[in-house]
Amino acid sequence: MLAGIAHFEFEVDTEDAAYIEADIDGDPVWGVGLHTSSVTASLRAVVNAVNRALPQRTAPDAPGPSH
């Protein structure tokens, strides 16, 4: 579950930076996005936070790909 998003945007020259803190299943996860569009930077920050949370959700005994 994605909840509790804190969103910050900063303009750096011609590129926007968006920083978010997301509460994903009770764990705080930060994401950062850079783009000339603030909307795209924000979306990239959300995707970055979700991607950072995925390795934390992987079970240590999950089976690998079969060969």
C-alpha positions as CSV (number, residue, x, y, z in Angstrom):
1,M,0.0,0.0,0.0
2,L,1.3,3.4,-0.9
3,A,0.3,6.1,1.5
4,G,1.6,9.2,3.2
5,I,3.5,10.9,0.4
6,A,5.4,14.0,1.2
7,H,6.4,15.9,-2.0
8,F,9.1,18.5,-2.5
9,E,10.1,20.2,-5.8
10,F,13.2,22.2,-6.5
11,E,14.2,23.9,-9.8
12,V,17.8,23.3,-10.7
13,D,18.8,25.4,-13.8
14,T,16.4,24.0,-16.4
15,E,15.7,20.7,-14.7
16,D,13.2,20.1,-11.9
17,A,14.0,17.8,-9.0
18,A,11.1,16.1,-7.1
19,Y,11.7,14.3,-3.8
20,I,9.0,12.2,-2.1
21,E,8.8,10.2,1.1
22,A,6.3,7.4,0.7
23,D,5.0,5.1,3.4
24,I,4.9,1.7,1.7
25,D,3.5,-1.1,4.0
26,G,4.6,0.9,7.1
27,D,8.2,1.5,5.8
28,P,9.4,5.0,4.8
29,V,10.9,5.0,1.4
30,W,12.4,8.0,-0.4
31,G,12.3,8.6,-4.2
32,V,13.9,11.2,-6.4
33,G,13.0,12.3,-10.0
34,L,14.7,14.7,-12.3
35,H,13.3,16.1,-15.5
36,T,12.6,19.4,-17.3
37,S,8.9,18.9,-16.6
38,S,7.9,19.0,-12.9
39,V,5.1,16.6,-13.6
40,T,7.4,14.0,-15.1
41,A,10.0,14.6,-12.3
42,S,7.2,13.9,-9.8
43,L,6.2,10.7,-11.5
44,R,9.8,9.6,-11.7
45,A,10.1,10.2,-8.0
46,V,7.1,7.9,-7.3
47,V,8.4,5.2,-9.5
48,N,11.9,5.5,-7.9
49,A,10.4,5.1,-4.4
50,V,8.4,2.0,-5.5
51,N,11.5,0.5,-7.2
52,R,13.5,1.1,-4.0
53,A,10.9,-0.7,-2.0
54,L,10.7,-3.8,-4.2
55,P,14.1,-5.3,-3.1
56,Q,13.0,-5.0,0.5
57,R,9.9,-7.1,-0.3
58,T,11.7,-9.9,-1.9
59,A,11.7,-13.1,0.2
60,P,15.2,-14.3,0.9
61,D,14.2,-17.9,0.1
62,A,12.4,-17.1,-3.1
63,P,13.2,-19.6,-5.8
64,G,15.4,-18.3,-8.7
65,P,14.8,-18.9,-12.3
66,S,14.9,-22.5,-13.4
67,H,17.6,-23.6,-15.9
